[in-house]
Amino acid sequence: MKPDLTIELQRPSLCCGIDEAGRGPWAGPVVAAAVILREIPNGVNDSKKLSVTKRNLLFQQITATSMFGIGLASVEEIDALNILQATFLAMRRALAALPTKPAFALIDGNRVPLDLPCPAEAIVMGDTRCASIAAASILAKVTRDRIMAELSQSHPGYGWESNMGYGVPAHAAGLKQLGVTPHHRRTFKPIHNILWKAK
């Protein structure tokens, strides 16, 4: 089953989908996207089910044909707020970045952030059900992957260009050899433990 607009069409017009990328990694920001689809590009699906090539192609198509906003929460905000609240902050920023205020928002997951400027509903597994959420998942994922690839240029040795900051063996080996960077999430247990041992 591919995502479609069934749920969107049952909600108020000008309905946007919101999703995030990067809650789990040890490094880098969390990124959210909000999308109001004007048309469904062929192949839109949960970003995790798509190849890098297909994600990049759909990114171009979605940004060319739809209204969208991107929002980030920094590593400092993640450490200050916790990852859930930082994710909600990124979602609010993505919504605020839309060129037109939506009448309704569909959010991937089981919780709705507080203080949104429009009514909203959480949709469990929304990125596999709602085309607008799937589109948002693609924009968030591609944007974050590009950020991590760029950060890897100034911080080589952690494999961020391929692991995107997730806690894989290559990243752990880089931490052991090179130490913690300013882009690491200090409240995440593996990073916290390294810093604690360093004291």
Buried (B, 14 or more C-beta within 10 A) or exposed (E): EEBBBEBBEEBEEBBBBBBBBBBEBBBBBBBBBBBBBEEBBEBBBBBEBBEEEBBBBBBEBBBEBBBBBBBBBBBEBBBEBEBBBBBBBBBBBBBEBBEEEBBBBBBBBEEBBEEBEBEBEBBEEBBBBBBBBBBBBBBBBBBBBEBBEEBBEEBEBBBBBBBBBBBBEBBBEBBEEEEBBEBBBBBBEBBBEBEEEEE
